[in-house]
Amino acid sequence: MQKFAFLLVHILGSLSLANASGFKIDAVRLSPRVAVFYGDPWDNAIVALATQKGIVVVDAPFSKTIASGFRQAIQAEFTGSDFAFLINTHEHHCHVDGNMAYADIPIIGHESLRREMLKTMNDSTWAAKLRGIGEREVAAVRGRILKADPKQLKNPAYVNYEAGWNLIQADLRGNLALVPPTITFDKEMTLHLGDLTVRLFYYGHAHGIADIVVSVPEENLILTAGIFYPTHVPALDRVTEEAAPAVIDNWFVVMRGLLDQANDSTRFLASHGRAGMNKGQCRQFVTYLEGVWSGVRSAKAEGKTLDQAKAEIPLSSFPEIAKLPNEELRGTEWENLDIHGHNIERLWMVLEGTNR
């Protein structure tokens, strides 16, 4: 089952709250003011904050129908409909394509996220591309289950998984409209919401182009979106030659600042999956990325080649990180079977870009 382990973990998870569309969502209350809602094909973790100035939601996945289902579940959990803001953490389809469900309230994202969404909106093929992703994924997962244990196709969680994709596909066959952020920021932004403060920090060019980190100090909560997961070596998916070295340097300014303010009780949550992280784990991730970046810069300055840099920065030189799987999404079209080597290549590309 290793080939599709990532997807099957999501499929076989526990999903319990039905909404009007029939799609099931699981709500986990973290405190009287905070809940996380898990669901959809990729087990998005949608965080909702009930503040004195209204409900703030972080991310709107996949399509209007899916995001509306989350909105209904949030409204039921907090027994209120006073939504104040939607925050987008990055530009991926599983985080912004449902913005239409929140078109009646301000939507906040980094300025680069708005640019990326406008590019997508100008691409007449974007919906067809996303439909293709869903079709290929469902066919692959179904095929793997048929070989391993056909009875699992009747598992309620699998039925819910496929139903989710069917809802997305139905939206994509219609006139699904993308809704970009209506409020953008550059480096950071703070929302003062009475009893809660929500701080947004630009991270950028890591998991996505428009990555942000969200901090809620009064709840001792930090949302790392897609940049850190406790299940594998930190992966740099969207570091390109377009990312200036200053953008990479800013990662450590942001994360070191947040870590300095954190304590052993601080919750760090990723935007997919149900495993949380603590301060120690996130500090290790930051130290690892700092070490790789420093090593790449030194090798480049010394005139060494990429292969020499890889040899001089082995994963084994980061013992705690080396204990984690050095791969992600095996068997999918996004598989990365050497995250560490890929990270070095991506950071090398940044320095190559500065020489052009």
Steps between C-alpha positions, in 0.01 A plus 500: 500500500805729503446641154185688590551516876469880509163500327364196681577648840266785408240270350478271800490782756197560720252750358188573694307825440262499204410826328230589253697357207535163672878538519636409842727716711661434837512787752764506775459775759834631630349759733174695542620732221685265265399193301665306218282344230640202311366367174501493120720276285829624645404530865527877508524646849276807491543714814219724621532765770191633677594857595308792646499655152384190316623162377833487319561202271837388366484358144216395269573174320439378146160639394197700607308188605783357710579834665129561562487167681781613728326833554180320602693278743674804652171682537345196672796454733501862615122548465555826319517644150693821560800422278755782503797396283635216287880463497680315218834348602625434145383469142446124458159381377434316825515833688350770278266352240214509751531876560170546317325360809628804694454766233275693739787580741853642466756245383861552609817366340852600409528728197681222308202272560271746328744516206511121475121470508462764231743302283291188553181686415657602168577135418194351330627147569533519879170326578572219255844452654353469848235259374781289354679492834186373671425241235854361505516492877167326552581244230839427654371473856203286394732273301735455793213418737355251251830313499553517876151462647194567281275506807657833595315661208188474719675652799301815592818704505590395144144566386530847654836557330364419157183698569716801576673477165164455328380826655816676387466363148138614482607853597781494245261396223288804582603861502725488807639848560825568680489786751840656581573676830339839542755607764872438451818573692875499442707390801251465785153594612317501834126460555371640829182306574413598854592197706738355240788630290581327172846569358593414142862468390623462142725194462486433126658274237510188714197271475323755282593833350279700736553315829406676821521396865205585727547567872225534761690601818203489739438137403870405492439378145715519186386377159790400277275422200699277259854593598547244782350156555600266782490202264808566286809712438396862426446525125571806287253458216480851354850641542602621155748737343231768545552488877765749608742399779333763718175302482679192634669704773158630603382145579732493798414850616131404507535157655769591755286791614197274547705229670641754744145588603381139513512264796468127556120525481486683166309307235645500148252375239552414134230554238453130423486204734425466867843467660603816681849624577665659800763770541786251512404337172459830319830625636668191355338568160620861503852399608510244220400749231743758636777243485422396144476863384829588670671197349373576150611862523846401622545241225390746235730772632791257491435421133391143561253307287148393596616139536779611731252699705278194536795293616595764758145537641381144566169444675691309767651829617152584638442194724153592626370580153665188357267291716205617289402354161696668223215464254142611448202409284650176366306365206328829417581751229663717768725235651834614638725209592795712617370809675840599638676480164214690339528772767868552419421519129227758558714723720786470251256622234438815704870584494526412131218746436689785668785452249282555195 
